[in-house]
Amino acid sequence: MGVEAARILFTPKEIKFMTRQSNTFFISDYAYFNSKYNIDIDYKTIEQILTNRFIIDNSSENQVVNRTESGLYNVEYTHENKNMTTYQIHPALRKLTSMIFTDFSKKAKLKVHFSDYIDVENQKLPEQINIELEKEGKFHIVELNYKKIIVNSTIKLPFRIPNKFERVWP
């Protein structure tokens, strides 16, 4: 039996988050998130992370591909020696096992690890995603475990914040 501790909703315009443990919530646009954590992120990036898709950046200066001892492929992109993006790919699954976004100037790193792949409508999708944000020695960790995966269908997601909840951010 699972107990909901928090709920988050990403839309193209905003992020909504509420936690049932402390009866708090926030609603904000991506600009607030970017300034608070000093990392550039938007809805498209969130969507690509959650759906285990590459985030292709044609502006990168260098691309290096190598194979690890365990048979995975690492693809690294560097951008003007300020940023680096690393993808680790499982060749048999043809899926990402991790992606790491490093911003050297902001001393920030976002790591995303995918695991426990399952078949969903002829697609391999991860059941578990671990996200770690590191900035100046501080860590924020989110673990996502998908219990129900539906693809290519329109669904309604209720996101009602109870009146007794207190707004905590911005």
Secondary structure, 3 states (H helix, E strand, C coil): CCCCCEEEEECCCCEEEEECCCCEEEEECHHHHHHHHCCCCCHHHHHHHHCCCCCCCCCCCEEEEEECCCCCEEEEEEECCCEEEEEEEECCCCEEEEEEEEECCCCEEEEEEEEEEEEECCEEEEEEEEEEEEECCEEEEEEEECCCCCCCCCCCCCCCCCCCCEECCC
